[in-house]
Amino acid sequence: MSFAETFKALADPVRRDILVMLKNGKLTAGEIAAKFDLTGATVSYHLSQLKKADLLFETKVKNYIYYEVNISVFEEVMLWVSQFSERREENVTIEGGEKNE
């Protein structure tokens, strides 16, 4: 996983909306496209960018491709981001004031 690819994919609001839609379960490209006023080609492009960033899995079932969120990538990003809040918490005293270091 590349953080650069992940953040690039997450930078687009349509792709973020697609991920939110998929948090409740698998959907086909047609089901996803029905929620947007976009061409099929545009939705396909957004899905390909999300797949490129490993944010989506795809599963083929008969004539359909189902998309679902790859939670492990989000977990990695959250672990990376959490290091910044951990550092801040180390610098805060019980009273809520900053430590002098």
Buried (B, 14 or more C-beta within 10 A) or exposed (E): EEEEBBEBBBEEEBBEBBBEBBEEEBBBBEBBBEEBEBEEEEBBBBBEBBBBBBBBBBEEEEEEEBBBBBEEBBEBBEEEEEEEEEEEEEEEEEEEEEEEE
